[in-house]
Amino acid sequence: MKWLYGASIILFIIPVQTLLMGQVQLWGVKPDLALVLTYFLGWAVGEVNGLLWGSTLGGLIDLFSIGTLGVNVLLKAMIGFFSGLLGRSIFKPVFWVHAAILSGISLIHDLLGEFVLHREAWPPPFEEILVRGFYNGLLILLLFFLFSNRIKGRIADERDAPS
């Protein structure tokens, strides 16, 4: 059953990103759903699976975009890995801290992506990058709010598990 959830996420992420998110822009900026999902899934399932999710979602973004292949794979794989480490650590932040962390990660992700992909057009559009970071932070808040019961159950199960 887990593979069905994974396959549905993979099949629907690109159409949702391009079609639905084009309609719900915030100040003309679309969020990066692959980045938000990579962070959330990495935190929820661990660093190795986060690395795999980041590679897969980043690869899909690279495959369907016009640009250099591999940039999104590398950036999102690193984000999935490090959010997985955060999820496995003793530090269990509250939801708004996740929003702040993801907003910062989004800013760094977009700056690195702009530097690698559009070096000749430096400096990048900082307003757009800031709004996308804010928007991604709002979306991670929504994800944590929607799945808070499952997350709380997972944390409680980990604490009760024998060491």
Secondary structure, DSSP 8 states (H G I E B T S, - for coil): -HHHHHHHHHHHHHHIIIIIHHHS-BTTB---HHHHHHHHHHHHH-HHHHHHHHHHHHHHHHHHSSS-TTHHHHHHHHHHHHHHHHHHSS----HHHHHHHHHHHHHHHHHHHHHHH-GGG-S--HHHHHHHHHHHHHHHHHHHHHTHHHHHHHHHHHHHS--
